[in-house]
């Protein structure tokens, strides 16, 4: 798995994200981190939140929170998912050019 080359970046983000969330007055209720690679070769770090204790889902998923996380993480793409639990998906690899991926 080539995602291993992103391990240092994933570790830096895992170390930084609790403080970033706390700075936004959000409890850093992180249960685990998962580094993975998509079938298209994109590396992602999933920050899995403990959804058993989160009271306000909207405050974690707000667009301004996602934008702030992205800015604090040096422009990494940050998405929020609430299917099968709550998690942030942070793209570690460079986004693939969609036009190139269809050729």
N, C-alpha and C positions, 0 to 999 in steps of 0.2 A: 504494500500500500504506500503510495507516494505521499500520502497525507502526513506521514511521519516527519517529512522535512518541514512541516508547519508546526511541529511540536513546540519550539521555542516561542513562536508568536502566540500559540494557544496558551502556553503557560503565563506569558505576560498579560494576556487578556484575563485569564482566570484570576490572576493576582489583582488586577486593577478593577474589575467590574464590581466587586462588593463595595468598594469605596465610592465608585461613581454612582451606584444606586443609592447609597446612604447620603451622598451629597444632594440627591434629588428628593430627600426625605422619604425614600422607599426602603423598607426592610430588605436587606439582601438575603432573601430566603432561598438560597441555592442548595439543591439537593445533590447535584453532580454536574460534571462537565463531560461531554462526549465529542471526541474529535473523529470525524469521518470524511469520506470522500464519495462524491456522487458518481454515478455511472459515466458522466461526462468529464470526470477528472477534476471537479471543483472541490476544494477542501473547505469544510464547514466545522465550526465549533458550536455545539449546542449547549446552552446554559439552561439546564433543567431546573425549574423553580418548584418549590414544595407547595403544591396547590392545595394541600390540606389546611394551610394556615393563612393563605392570602385572602384578605377580605375584599379588596377592591381591584378586580382584574383590570378595569379601565385605566387605573393610574399607572399600571405597568406597561400597558399596550398603547398609551397615548402617542400620537405622532411626534409630539415635541420630545418625549422621552426617547423614542427611537432615534430621532435626529441628534439629540444630545449624546447618546451612547455612540453613535457613528462618529460624531465630531471628536469626542474624547478618545476614541479608538483609532484615531488617525485616518478616518474616512472609510473604514471597513463597512461594508453593507450589513445592516442589522434589520432582521425581520422578527416578527413576533408570531407565534403559533399557539393556539389553544385547542388544537385537536390532539387527542391522546395525551393530555397533560399540558402544562404551560411551559414554554421555553422561548428563549431568544436563539435565533440562528444567526451566526456571525460568519460571513464569508471571508475566509483567510486568503484564498487564491484570487488572482486577478479575474474579474468577471470576463467570461468568454464573449466575444463579439457574436451576437445572435445571427448576423448576416453570414459570418464565416461558418457557423455551426450548421447551417442549412445547406451548404454547398456540397 
